[in-house]
């Protein structure tokens, strides 16, 4: 994914050192000034030994519905089982011109109870997987078939290219959810205030001060 946003602010920066390797989660606020506002979550981890890079990073672009779902799922659901519970699953993708292939990105957030030395706690896993993708087709309002979200290929065509993961405790997950919710509320307040003073900007064409990212996304 190549799109970048000039007007963005990093508000989450979690870094952990595990067995000598550095794992990080960054979340950038790219909500302001965008017609289709986003937050950008980036997961960073050590690259495989056969790679020329020191670190492997993966990004996922979260729309407002995704942000609300993630925040609410973490805040309201507290797992009671050692079996992982899926809190969020989203899809994105695009055609990789350099590698001449369709690629899908799958973001998952799961939570489970872990028992360490007799102490039970909740463990959260954030992951972004880059894999072989398939372009889906959807019907638009005019009944025409148009490109939809890119989903992972299945069966013999399934292939995983890379996977980034970041583990978090219950307190860390609550912090992530709370910060995302606060940034979203700040954006909503700013947009509502601007609509009050400049209603003509929104009456016909919406908030058109910047273009939206070209790729589709979907969450489950």
C-alpha positions, 0 to 999 in steps of 0.5 A: 500500500503506497498512499501516505497522508500529509496531515497525520499525528501519531498518538499511540507508540508502544514498543516491546523488546522480546528475546532481543527483538523489538516489536512495536505498534504505532497508530496515526490519526489521519482523520482531519481534512479527509473526506474518507477519514482513516487511522493508520495502524502499523505493526513492526517486528524483526525481519526474517533471518533471510531478509536484507531488512532489519525490520518488517512492517505492515500497515492497515487503514482503519475507517470510522466503522472499524475504529468504533468496532475495535474500541467497543469490542475491546472495552465491552468484551472480556474473554473468559476462555483460553480459546481465542475470541475474534474481536475484529477482522478486516480486509484490504488489498491492492495490486502489487505492480512490482511483484505483479500479483494481487495482495490482500491484507488481513487484520485480526484482533483476538483475545484469550485467557492465559494462565501463567504460574497460576495467575490468570490474565487476558492476552490480546493479539493484533496481527496484519497478514499479507497474503495472496488476494482475490478481487471481489465484485459488488453491485453498485447503486445502479446495479453495475458490477464494480470492484469490491474489497480484496479478500484472501485467496483460498484453496490451492491459491492460498499463500501467506507472504508475511505476518506481523503480530503484536501482543498486548495485556488487558491494560494495554488493550484498554489504553489502545481502545481509549486513545482511538475513541478519544481521537475519534471524538475529537475529530467528530467535535471538530467536524461538527464545529466546522459544519456549524460555521461553514455549512456550505462546505458540507451541503452538496459535496461533503468534506472535500478538502482532501482525496480518499485512499483508493483501496477498499476495505471491509471488516467483520 
